[in-house]
Amino acid sequence: MEPFHIGPGVMGGGFSLFLLLAVWALFWKGLALWHSSRKGEQWWFIALLVLNTFGILEIIYLFAVAKMRADTLFTFDGKVPEHASQESH
């Protein structure tokens, strides 16, 4: 009898799924924390930091509360880059 036996599914497909979910959650959490900090929204920052919702709360914050658009998610100030707004004209 092995005292620390981890089932066969954990190191197989289960571990891959866990790793994928962890990367997904970390990506959205980092992005949401960064934007909430830049906007000075300390309560959102604390909620996003403490609660682990696998990216769901973070996505809701970014798109519904902070009113971010997909093309502004990776900008420093949350505005559409100058060159991007000129291309649409």
C-alpha atoms as one frame of an Amber mdcrd trajectory, in Angstrom:
protein
   0.000   0.000   0.000   1.412   3.350  -1.081   0.694   6.165   1.388   0.988
   9.007  -1.139  -0.554   7.455  -4.228  -2.068  10.008  -6.610  -4.570   8.427
  -8.981  -3.566   7.751 -12.588  -5.857  10.508 -13.901  -4.042  13.311 -12.074
  -0.759  12.898 -13.909  -2.487  12.121 -17.204  -5.187  14.295 -18.746  -6.278
  15.701 -15.397  -2.949  17.413 -14.846  -3.021  18.932 -18.332  -6.495  20.309
 -17.707  -5.394  21.726 -14.354  -2.369  23.380 -15.962  -4.504  24.851 -18.744
  -7.026  26.248 -16.227  -4.228  27.688 -14.096  -2.676  29.517 -17.057  -6.130
  30.740 -18.193  -6.954  32.065 -14.709  -3.533  33.667 -14.234  -3.785  35.491
 -17.573  -7.205  37.024 -16.835  -6.384  37.723 -13.173  -3.205  39.581 -14.093
  -4.931  41.637 -16.755  -7.861  42.550 -14.490  -5.604  43.372 -11.518  -3.450
  45.600 -13.707  -6.424  47.553 -15.075  -8.162  47.878 -11.701  -4.934  49.185
 -10.195  -4.403  51.688 -13.031  -7.975  52.959 -12.555  -7.518  53.265  -8.766
 -10.353  50.850  -8.006  -8.992  49.345  -4.801 -12.113  47.331  -3.910 -12.138
  45.637  -7.292  -8.409  44.995  -6.916  -8.929  43.305  -3.538 -11.907  41.258
  -4.770 -10.032  40.129  -7.882  -6.965  39.258  -5.827  -8.807  37.243  -3.165
 -11.534  35.480  -5.143 -10.586  32.678  -7.490 -13.228  32.269 -10.173 -11.030
  30.840 -12.956 -11.233  34.064 -14.928 -15.003  34.584 -14.813 -15.032  37.562
 -12.392 -11.994  39.018 -14.126 -13.671  38.900 -17.545 -16.850  40.442 -16.097
 -14.795  43.229 -14.523 -12.821  43.980 -17.699 -15.704  44.024 -20.169 -18.780
  44.990 -18.084 -17.450  47.186 -15.263 -14.287  48.745 -16.708 -15.927  48.868
 -20.177 -12.726  47.685 -21.874 -12.710  46.710 -25.523 -10.636  43.856 -26.894
  -8.329  46.282 -28.721  -7.558  48.205 -25.507  -6.833  45.307 -23.156  -3.078
  45.524 -23.637  -2.665  49.294 -23.776  -1.129  51.274 -20.970  -3.961  53.765
 -20.496  -6.925  51.722 -21.760  -7.316  53.853 -24.879  -7.194  52.766 -28.500
  -3.645  53.275 -29.843  -3.258  56.261 -32.184  -2.263  54.146 -35.183  -5.249
  51.809 -34.696  -7.793  54.627 -34.696  -6.321  56.077 -37.906  -6.537  52.733
 -39.719 -10.299  52.548 -39.240 -10.916  55.806 -41.141
